Amino acid sequence: MGVKAYVLIVTTVGKEADVANEMKKINGVKEANPVYGEYDVVVEIIAETLDELNKVIAQIRKNTAILRTVTLIVM
């Protein structure tokens, strides 16, 4: 089955949709949606291993419009 995680993202003002669209281009990202509330974008990742998950998260964090992330790994 692999590893499933959600990444909660805070972006710079006005970049929510741009960040969500960029996240969808990353291999391993299954869903990325702008949301209202404390976080601006929620990303769903499915990876084969924790190492692969870490690589996807590293790619996500390279986006300069992202201010902060919180990763939730599904048990």
C-alpha positions as CSV (number, residue, x, y, z in Angstrom):
1,M,0.0,0.0,0.0
2,G,2.8,2.4,0.7
3,V,2.7,5.6,2.7
4,K,0.0,8.3,2.6
5,A,0.5,11.8,3.9
6,Y,-1.1,15.2,3.9
7,V,0.9,18.4,3.7
8,L,-0.7,21.6,5.0
9,I,0.8,24.6,3.4
10,V,0.8,28.4,4.2
11,T,1.6,30.5,1.1
12,T,2.4,34.1,0.5
13,V,-0.8,36.2,0.0
14,G,-2.5,35.5,-3.4
15,K,-0.4,32.5,-4.3
16,E,-2.8,29.8,-3.1
17,A,-4.0,28.7,-6.5
18,D,-0.6,28.9,-8.1
19,V,1.0,26.8,-5.4
20,A,-1.8,24.2,-5.7
21,N,-1.4,23.9,-9.5
22,E,2.4,23.6,-9.1
23,M,2.0,20.8,-6.5
24,K,-0.1,18.8,-8.9
25,K,2.9,18.6,-11.2
26,I,5.0,16.8,-8.6
27,N,5.2,13.0,-9.0
28,G,3.6,11.4,-5.9
29,V,1.1,14.2,-5.3
30,K,-2.4,12.8,-5.8
31,E,-4.4,15.9,-4.9
32,A,-3.7,19.6,-4.2
33,N,-6.4,22.0,-3.3
34,P,-6.5,25.6,-2.1
35,V,-8.6,25.9,1.1
36,Y,-9.8,28.5,3.5
37,G,-8.7,28.7,7.1
38,E,-5.4,28.6,8.9
39,Y,-3.7,26.8,5.9
40,D,-3.9,27.8,2.2
41,V,-3.3,24.5,0.4
42,V,-3.8,20.9,1.3
43,V,-1.7,18.3,-0.6
44,E,-2.3,14.5,-0.5
45,I,0.8,12.4,-1.2
46,I,1.0,8.6,-1.8
47,A,4.5,7.2,-1.9
48,E,5.9,3.6,-1.8
49,T,8.4,4.3,1.1
50,L,9.2,6.9,3.7
51,D,12.3,7.8,1.7
52,E,10.2,8.5,-1.4
53,L,7.8,10.5,0.8
54,N,10.7,12.6,2.0
55,K,11.8,13.3,-1.6
56,V,8.3,14.5,-2.5
57,I,8.2,16.8,0.5
58,A,11.6,18.2,-0.3
59,Q,10.3,19.1,-3.8
60,I,7.2,20.7,-2.3
61,R,9.3,22.9,0.0
62,K,11.4,24.2,-2.8
63,N,8.5,26.4,-3.9
64,T,9.4,30.0,-3.0
65,A,5.8,31.0,-2.5
66,I,5.5,28.6,0.4
67,L,6.1,30.1,3.9
68,R,5.4,27.0,6.1
69,T,4.4,23.4,5.9
70,V,3.0,20.8,8.3
71,T,3.2,17.1,7.3
72,L,0.7,14.6,8.6
73,I,1.6,10.9,7.9
74,V,-1.4,8.6,7.9
75,M,-1.1,5.6,10.3
